[in-house]
Protein backbone atom coordinates (compact mmCIF):
# COMPACT_ATOMS: atom_id res chain seq x y z
CA UNK A 1 0.00 0.00 0.00
CA UNK A 2 1.19 3.51 -0.77
CA UNK A 3 -0.04 6.93 0.21
CA UNK A 4 -0.09 9.78 -2.28
CA UNK A 5 2.52 12.55 -2.01
CA UNK A 6 -0.21 15.17 -1.95
CA UNK A 7 -0.33 16.48 1.66
CA UNK A 8 -4.05 17.25 1.33
CA UNK A 9 -5.08 13.82 0.12
CA UNK A 10 -4.46 10.70 2.17
CA UNK A 11 -5.79 7.90 0.01
CA UNK A 12 -4.28 4.47 0.20
CA UNK A 13 -3.59 3.02 -3.22
CA UNK A 14 -2.40 -0.29 -4.58
CA UNK A 15 -1.17 -1.28 -8.05
CA UNK A 16 -3.81 -3.22 -9.99
CA UNK A 17 -2.23 -3.55 -13.42
CA UNK A 18 -0.32 -1.62 -16.04
CA UNK A 19 -0.59 -0.34 -19.58
CA UNK A 20 1.99 -0.59 -22.32
CA UNK A 21 1.67 1.73 -25.32
CA UNK A 22 3.40 0.32 -28.39
CA UNK A 23 4.04 2.53 -31.40
CA UNK A 24 4.09 0.42 -34.56
CA UNK A 25 2.07 0.65 -37.73
CA UNK A 26 0.87 -2.29 -39.81
CA UNK A 27 3.35 -1.53 -42.61
CA UNK A 28 6.32 -1.70 -40.21
CA UNK A 29 4.99 -4.92 -38.69
CA UNK A 30 4.54 -6.42 -42.17
CA UNK A 31 8.07 -5.37 -43.17
CA UNK A 32 9.27 -7.38 -40.16
CA UNK A 33 7.26 -10.44 -41.12
CA UNK A 34 4.38 -10.04 -38.67
CA UNK A 35 1.10 -8.20 -38.06
CA UNK A 36 -0.32 -6.18 -35.19
CA UNK A 37 -2.67 -9.07 -34.38
CA UNK A 38 0.27 -11.49 -34.16
CA UNK A 39 2.18 -9.12 -31.89
CA UNK A 40 -0.83 -8.84 -29.58
CA UNK A 41 -1.16 -12.65 -29.53
CA UNK A 42 2.53 -13.02 -28.66
CA UNK A 43 2.19 -10.54 -25.79
CA UNK A 44 -0.81 -12.49 -24.47
CA UNK A 45 1.20 -15.73 -24.67
CA UNK A 46 3.97 -14.11 -22.65
CA UNK A 47 1.47 -12.96 -20.03
CA UNK A 48 -0.02 -16.46 -19.83
CA UNK A 49 3.46 -17.98 -19.44
CA UNK A 50 4.23 -15.59 -16.56
CA UNK A 51 0.95 -16.04 -14.70
CA UNK A 52 -1.59 -18.66 -15.84
CA UNK A 53 -4.95 -17.03 -16.55
CA UNK A 54 -3.40 -13.56 -16.94
CA UNK A 55 -4.13 -13.49 -20.68
CA UNK A 56 -7.83 -13.46 -19.79
CA UNK A 57 -7.22 -10.40 -17.61
CA UNK A 58 -5.67 -8.42 -20.47
CA UNK A 59 -7.21 -6.03 -22.94
CA UNK A 60 -5.71 -4.85 -26.22
CA UNK A 61 -6.87 -1.72 -28.03
CA UNK A 62 -5.55 -0.74 -31.44
CA UNK A 63 -5.08 3.00 -31.94
CA UNK A 64 -6.54 4.05 -35.27
CA UNK A 65 -5.34 7.22 -36.96
CA UNK A 66 -6.68 8.99 -40.02
CA UNK A 67 -4.75 7.88 -43.09
CA UNK A 68 -1.79 10.20 -43.68
CA UNK A 69 -1.57 11.35 -40.06
CA UNK A 70 1.94 12.61 -39.45
CA UNK A 71 3.88 12.08 -36.26
CA UNK A 72 5.67 9.42 -34.22
CA UNK A 73 3.61 6.25 -33.86
CA UNK A 74 4.02 6.19 -30.07
CA UNK A 75 2.73 9.78 -29.76
CA UNK A 76 -0.27 8.99 -31.94
CA UNK A 77 -1.01 5.87 -29.89
CA UNK A 78 -0.70 7.66 -26.54
CA UNK A 79 -3.00 10.46 -27.64
CA UNK A 80 -5.52 8.21 -29.41
CA UNK A 81 -5.83 5.92 -26.39
CA UNK A 82 -6.07 8.88 -24.01
CA UNK A 83 -2.90 8.25 -22.01
CA UNK A 84 -3.49 10.64 -19.09
CA UNK A 85 -0.07 12.33 -18.99
CA UNK A 86 -0.10 12.99 -22.74
CA UNK A 87 -3.61 14.45 -22.69
CA UNK A 88 -2.88 16.55 -19.60
CA UNK A 89 0.39 17.87 -21.05
CA UNK A 90 -1.23 18.82 -24.35
CA UNK A 91 -4.15 20.52 -22.62
CA UNK A 92 -1.88 22.37 -20.19
CA UNK A 93 0.52 23.60 -22.85
CA UNK A 94 -1.84 24.29 -25.72
CA UNK A 95 -5.32 24.37 -24.28
CA UNK A 96 -8.06 22.64 -26.23
CA UNK A 97 -7.68 24.26 -29.65
CA UNK A 98 -7.56 21.65 -32.42
CA UNK A 99 -4.92 23.59 -34.41
CA UNK A 100 -1.92 25.27 -32.81
CA UNK A 101 0.46 27.32 -34.94
CA UNK A 102 3.53 27.83 -32.76
CA UNK A 103 5.46 30.53 -34.62
CA UNK A 104 8.32 30.73 -32.09
CA UNK A 105 9.06 27.00 -32.20
CA UNK A 106 8.17 26.71 -35.90
CA UNK A 107 5.71 23.88 -35.28
CA UNK A 108 2.11 23.22 -36.27
CA UNK A 109 -0.03 20.83 -34.25
CA UNK A 110 -3.35 19.35 -35.30
CA UNK A 111 -5.27 17.68 -32.49
CA UNK A 112 -2.06 17.69 -30.45
CA UNK A 113 0.14 16.04 -33.08
CA UNK A 114 3.02 17.73 -34.88
CA UNK A 115 2.21 17.70 -38.61
CA UNK A 116 5.92 17.86 -39.54
CA UNK A 117 5.53 20.82 -41.87
CA UNK A 118 8.54 21.52 -44.09
CA UNK A 119 10.44 24.81 -43.81
CA UNK A 120 8.75 26.15 -46.97
CA UNK A 121 5.31 25.14 -45.69
CA UNK A 122 6.01 26.85 -42.37
CA UNK A 123 7.22 30.01 -44.12
CA UNK A 124 4.10 30.03 -46.28
CA UNK A 125 1.76 29.55 -43.33
CA UNK A 126 3.64 32.10 -41.21
CA UNK A 127 3.38 34.70 -43.98
CA UNK A 128 -0.36 34.14 -44.35
CA UNK A 129 -0.90 34.20 -40.56
CA UNK A 130 1.08 37.46 -40.32
CA UNK A 131 -1.43 39.03 -42.73
CA UNK A 132 -4.81 37.71 -41.54
CA UNK A 133 -7.80 38.48 -43.71
CA UNK A 134 -5.65 39.83 -46.55
CA UNK A 135 -5.68 38.34 -50.02
CA UNK A 136 -2.06 37.46 -50.78
CA UNK A 137 -1.24 36.97 -54.44
CA UNK A 138 0.94 34.14 -55.66
CA UNK A 139 3.38 36.73 -56.99
CA UNK A 140 3.73 38.31 -53.54
CA UNK A 141 4.29 34.91 -51.95
CA UNK A 142 6.96 34.04 -54.53
CA UNK A 143 8.72 37.37 -53.98
CA UNK A 144 8.54 37.11 -50.20
CA UNK A 145 9.34 33.43 -49.76
CA UNK A 146 11.05 32.10 -52.87
CA UNK A 147 13.26 35.03 -53.90
CA UNK A 148 16.32 32.81 -53.35
CA UNK A 149 15.31 30.60 -56.28
CA UNK A 150 15.66 31.60 -59.92
CA UNK A 151 12.65 29.98 -61.57
CA UNK A 152 9.55 29.70 -59.47
CA UNK A 153 6.11 29.38 -61.00
CA UNK A 154 2.67 30.02 -59.55
CA UNK A 155 2.18 26.27 -59.55
CA UNK A 156 4.97 25.95 -56.97
CA UNK A 157 2.87 27.91 -54.47
CA UNK A 158 -0.19 25.80 -55.30
CA UNK A 159 1.75 22.56 -54.70
CA UNK A 160 3.01 23.76 -51.29
CA UNK A 161 -0.48 24.90 -50.30
CA UNK A 162 -1.95 21.55 -51.35
CA UNK A 163 0.64 19.62 -49.30
CA UNK A 164 0.11 21.87 -46.28
CA UNK A 165 -3.66 21.47 -46.51
CA UNK A 166 -3.26 17.68 -46.65
CA UNK A 167 -1.30 17.81 -43.40
CA UNK A 168 -3.93 20.06 -41.79
CA UNK A 169 -6.54 17.41 -42.58
CA UNK A 170 -10.06 18.45 -41.68
CA UNK A 171 -8.79 21.96 -40.83
CA UNK A 172 -7.47 22.59 -44.35
CA UNK A 173 -9.96 25.42 -44.83
CA UNK A 174 -7.91 27.75 -42.61
CA UNK A 175 -6.05 28.50 -45.85
CA UNK A 176 -8.57 29.98 -48.27
CA UNK A 177 -8.12 30.06 -52.02
CA UNK A 178 -8.89 33.41 -53.63
CA UNK A 179 -9.93 32.45 -57.13
CA UNK A 180 -7.64 33.84 -59.79
CA UNK A 181 -5.52 35.65 -57.19
CA UNK A 182 -3.89 33.74 -54.38
CA UNK A 183 -4.55 32.74 -50.79
CA UNK A 184 -5.78 34.11 -47.48
CA UNK A 185 -5.70 33.11 -43.80
CA UNK A 186 -8.78 34.04 -41.78
CA UNK A 187 -8.94 34.01 -37.99
CA UNK A 188 -10.60 30.78 -36.95
CA UNK A 189 -11.99 29.72 -33.54
CA UNK A 190 -10.25 26.33 -33.78
CA UNK A 191 -6.82 27.91 -34.34
CA UNK A 192 -4.46 29.12 -31.62
CA UNK A 193 -1.46 31.16 -32.77
CA UNK A 194 1.46 31.09 -30.33
CA UNK A 195 3.76 34.00 -31.08
CA UNK A 196 6.45 33.58 -28.47
N, C-alpha and C positions, 0 to 999 in steps of 0.2 A: 504494500500500500504506500502511496505517496501523497503528499499534501502539496497543493499548488504554491508557487512562489508569491502569489498575490497576497499581501498582508490583510486585505479586506475580505478575502474569500478563503474559507477553510473547508474545502471539500476533499474528501478522500477519494482517490482515483485508483484504478488498477488497469493494466494493459489488457485488452480483450482481442487484439488482432493487429494486423498491419496492412498497409497498402503499398504496392509497388507499381510505379508508373513506368512503363516501358515505351520508349520512342522508337518505333520502327514502322515503316510503311510496307505495304504488300509487295511492292516492286523490289525493295531491298531484301525482304524475306525470300522472295522467289529467286533473286540473284544468288542467294546463299543456299539454294536447294530446299527451301521449306516454305511454309505458309504461316500466317498469324494463327490459324486454328491449330496447326501442329505445335507451334510454340506454346500456346495455352495448354494443350494436352500434355506436353512434356513437363510444364510447371506443375500441373495437377499430379502427375505421376511422382514427381519429386516430393510434393507435399505428402502424398499417400505413403511413400517410402519412409519419410521422417516420422509421421504419426498416422497410424492406420485410422481411416475414417475422416482424416482432415480434408481430403479432396471434396467431400460432401459439404464441408463448411467453408468452401471457397466460392468466390463469385468473380467472374471475368466480364469486363465491359470493354468493348472496342470503341475507341474515340474516332468518330467520323468527322471529317473536315470537308468543306466544299472543295471540289476539284480545282486545283491550281492555287490553293492556299499556300502562302509563302511563310517560311519560318522553320525553326528547328522542330523536329518531330516531338521531342520530349516537352517542349513548351506548348505545342498544340494539344498534346494529350493532357497535360496538367490543367490547362484552361478548360478544355472541352469536358473533362470529368469533374471540374469544379474543385480541384485541389485547394483547400482553404487558404494556404499561405500565398499561392499564386493569385487567387481572386482578391484577397485582402490587399496584397501589394499593388496590384493594378488599380484597384479602386482608390487606395490611399494616394498613389502617385498621380494618377490621371483622372480620377473621378469616374463618372459613368458614361462619358461621351464615347460613342462608337468609333469616331475617327479623331485621332490626335496627331496634329502636325507640329512636331517639336523642332522649331527652326534652329534653336541653339545647338542641339545634338545632331541635327540633320537626320532625323528619323521620322517615319510616318507609321502610325499604328492603326490597324483596323480591328476593332473588337479585341484590343489588347495585344495583338500580334504584329510584330515588325514586318512590313511588306517588302523589305529589302529593295527599296527604290534605288535605282542607279544614280550616280552624280548628276547626269543630265536631267533625269526625271525630277530629282530634288530641286535643281536650279529652276526648272520650268514651273514646278508647283510653287516654289518660293516667290518667283516673280509674279505669278498670278495672285497669290495670297497678299503680296505687298501692294497690290492695286485692286482691292475688292470692288466689285460692281462695275469695273471699267472694261470695255471691249478692247482687247489687246490683239493687234493684227499679227499675222504670221511674220510679216516683215520686221515688226518691232521685236518680236521674240528672237528672230534670227540675229538681228543686230545686237541685241542685249546679251544673248546667251551663246551664240555660235560664231561670234566675230573672229574667233581664233582659227576657224576653218575656212578654206578658200571657196569651196563649192557646196553650198547648202541650199536645198530646194524647200519649197513650202511643204512638200510631202514629208520631209524629215521631221518637221514639227508634228504633223499628223500622226506619224508612226510613234513618236515618243508619247503623245497624248493617248493614243490607243493602248499602248503598253501600260501606261500609268493607270488608266481607267480599269484595265483588266485586273491590276493589283488591288485597286480600291473596291473591286467587287460590286456589291449592291449599292455602294456609295459613289459610284462612278459619276453620278450627275452633279457632283460638286464642281466639276469642270464642265462648263457649258460651251457648246459650239455656237458661234455667231456665224450664221450662214453667209458664205461669201466673204467673210472678214477674218475671223480668228477665234479667240477663246476668251472666256471670262470666268472668274471665280466669284461666287456670291456667298455672303455670310449664310451659314447653315446651322440650325440648332443642334445637329448631331456632330458638329465639328468644333474641337477645341484647338486653338492655336497657341502654343507655348512659345513665347518670344525670348525667354532667357532664364 
